[in-house]
Every structure is written in C-alpha cells, then in structure tokens.
Amino acid sequence: MNEVFNRQQTASWLIHVIAHDAAKTFDSELRKHGLTNALWPTLMCLWEKEGITQRAIARKSKVENSTTTRTLDKLERLGLIERRLDPNSRRSFNIYLTENGRAIQRELLPIPVHINQEYLSILEPDERKEMSRLLKKIVSQI
C-alpha cells in the first residue's frame, strides 16, 4: 500500500512541477504584452465565440462568476473587450472583443504552442503521441 501511495504522490508532484513551471513561463511571456495567466481563459473563450454572456464565460472557463467580473473589468480597461447590452435581458451584457482584442490573438496564440513544443521536444515522436493521448483522456474526465 505504501508503495502505491508513493507512486501516486510522485505522479502528482511531477504534474505539479511541470504545470507550475509552464504557468510561470507562460505568465512571463504574457506580461510582455501587458497580460497575465488569469486573463487567458476569458480571451480563449472570446476568440472561440464572441457575444456570449459573462455567465457563459465563467462556466466555459471553469472560473467563478465574481472572478470573471474582475477579469472582464481588466480586459475592458486594456481595450481588449467591450460589454454590450443583451437585447434579450436588461440585466445582462454580451461580451465582444475589440479590434485590439482580435488582433492580439495572432501574437498570443503561438506562445503556449512554443512552450508546449519546448517541453515535448525531449520526447520521441511516439512518446509525444502517447503523452497527448493520456492527457486528453485525463482532461475528458474533468
């Protein structure tokens, strides 16, 4: 039993180390553009589909609604998004990217791709495929 626990603890620790290092590297790159990791999930949601509500963004990005409010405030101050009244609800807004919000996508999307390539570059091609398969399997259950 102790051996199983140690193996699981080791896997958890390894995942933590990689995730922490990747997040730190990614945040450092985003800061060069005046952004942070915290803003990324909302931007990703909006690059995928504009005109959605704050509640939809929170649900899709798996972030609390109150956190999403602060994120949208920050993105609005940065000139990357705008809130428009929802024609179907007087109390709701739909969120849209500004031209700057759309344009920055071309600059930002290559960053996580490059970081991932750096991590995976030490693996053989078949190991990369297997790693991707396993991660997708885990994520599908979250």
C-alpha positions as CSV (number, residue, x, y, z in Angstrom):
1,M,0.0,0.0,0.0
2,N,2.8,2.4,0.9
3,E,4.5,1.8,-2.5
4,V,1.3,2.6,-4.4
5,F,0.8,5.8,-2.4
6,N,4.4,6.9,-3.1
7,R,4.0,6.3,-6.8
8,Q,0.7,8.3,-6.9
9,Q,2.3,11.0,-4.8
10,T,5.3,11.1,-7.2
11,A,3.0,11.4,-10.3
12,S,1.1,14.2,-8.6
13,W,4.3,16.0,-7.7
14,L,5.6,15.7,-11.3
15,I,2.4,17.1,-12.7
16,H,2.6,20.0,-10.2
17,V,6.2,20.7,-11.2
18,I,5.5,20.8,-14.9
19,A,2.3,22.8,-14.5
20,H,3.9,25.3,-12.2
21,D,6.9,25.8,-14.5
22,A,4.8,26.1,-17.6
23,A,2.4,28.6,-15.9
24,K,5.4,30.7,-14.7
25,T,6.9,30.7,-18.2
26,F,3.6,31.5,-19.9
27,D,2.8,34.3,-17.4
28,S,6.2,35.8,-18.1
29,E,5.5,35.8,-21.8
30,L,2.0,37.3,-21.4
31,R,3.4,40.1,-19.2
32,K,5.4,41.3,-22.2
33,H,2.0,42.1,-23.7
34,G,0.6,43.6,-20.5
35,L,-1.5,40.5,-19.7
36,T,-1.4,37.7,-17.2
37,N,-2.4,34.0,-16.9
38,A,-5.6,35.0,-15.2
39,L,-6.9,36.8,-18.3
40,W,-6.1,33.9,-20.7
41,P,-9.2,31.6,-20.2
42,T,-11.5,34.6,-20.9
43,L,-9.6,35.6,-24.0
44,M,-9.7,32.0,-25.3
45,C,-13.5,31.8,-24.8
46,L,-14.0,35.0,-26.7
47,W,-11.6,34.1,-29.5
48,E,-13.7,31.0,-29.9
49,K,-17.1,32.8,-29.8
50,E,-17.9,36.4,-29.2
51,G,-21.2,37.8,-27.9
52,I,-21.5,35.4,-25.1
53,T,-22.5,36.4,-21.5
54,Q,-20.3,36.7,-18.5
55,R,-22.0,33.7,-17.0
56,A,-21.2,31.6,-20.1
57,I,-17.6,32.7,-20.0
58,A,-17.4,31.7,-16.3
59,R,-18.9,28.3,-17.0
60,K,-16.8,27.6,-20.0
61,S,-13.5,28.7,-18.5
62,K,-14.4,27.0,-15.1
63,V,-13.9,30.2,-13.2
64,E,-16.1,31.8,-10.5
65,N,-18.5,34.5,-11.8
66,S,-17.1,37.1,-9.5
67,T,-13.6,36.3,-10.8
68,T,-14.9,36.7,-14.3
69,T,-16.3,40.1,-13.5
70,R,-12.8,41.3,-12.4
71,T,-11.2,39.7,-15.5
72,L,-13.7,41.5,-17.8
73,D,-13.1,44.8,-16.0
74,K,-9.3,44.4,-16.6
75,L,-9.8,43.4,-20.2
76,E,-12.1,46.3,-20.8
77,R,-9.5,48.8,-19.2
78,L,-6.9,47.3,-21.5
79,G,-9.2,48.0,-24.5
80,L,-9.5,44.3,-25.5
81,I,-13.2,43.8,-24.9
82,E,-16.5,45.7,-24.7
83,R,-19.7,44.9,-23.0
84,R,-22.9,45.4,-25.0
85,L,-26.4,45.2,-23.5
86,D,-28.1,41.9,-24.2
87,P,-31.2,42.6,-26.3
88,N,-33.0,39.7,-24.5
89,S,-32.2,40.9,-21.0
90,R,-32.0,44.3,-19.4
91,R,-29.7,43.0,-16.7
92,S,-27.2,41.1,-18.8
93,F,-24.4,42.0,-21.2
94,N,-22.9,40.2,-24.1
95,I,-19.1,40.4,-24.3
96,Y,-17.3,41.2,-27.6
97,L,-13.7,41.6,-28.5
98,T,-12.5,45.0,-29.7
99,E,-10.3,45.2,-32.8
100,N,-7.3,45.1,-30.5
101,G,-8.7,42.0,-28.7
102,R,-8.9,40.2,-32.1
103,A,-5.5,41.4,-33.3
104,I,-3.6,40.3,-30.2
105,Q,-4.8,36.7,-30.8
106,R,-2.3,36.4,-33.6
107,E,0.5,37.4,-31.3
108,L,-0.5,35.4,-28.3
109,L,-1.6,32.0,-29.6
110,P,1.9,30.9,-30.7
111,I,3.2,31.4,-27.1
112,P,1.6,28.3,-25.5
113,V,2.3,26.3,-28.6
114,H,6.0,27.2,-28.3
115,I,6.1,26.4,-24.6
116,N,4.5,23.0,-25.2
117,Q,6.9,22.3,-28.0
118,E,9.8,23.1,-25.7
119,Y,8.6,20.6,-23.1
120,L,7.7,17.9,-25.6
121,S,10.9,18.3,-27.6
122,I,12.8,16.0,-25.3
123,L,10.4,13.1,-26.1
124,E,10.5,10.8,-29.1
125,P,7.6,11.3,-31.6
126,D,5.7,8.2,-30.4
127,E,6.2,9.3,-26.7
128,R,4.7,12.7,-27.7
129,K,1.6,11.0,-29.2
130,E,1.2,8.8,-26.1
131,M,1.6,11.8,-23.8
132,S,-1.1,13.7,-25.8
133,R,-3.4,10.7,-25.7
134,L,-3.1,10.3,-22.0
135,L,-3.5,13.9,-21.2
136,K,-6.7,14.1,-23.4
137,K,-8.0,11.0,-21.5
138,I,-7.5,12.8,-18.2
139,V,-8.9,16.1,-19.4
140,S,-12.0,14.4,-20.8
141,Q,-12.9,13.3,-17.3
142,I,-12.6,16.8,-15.7
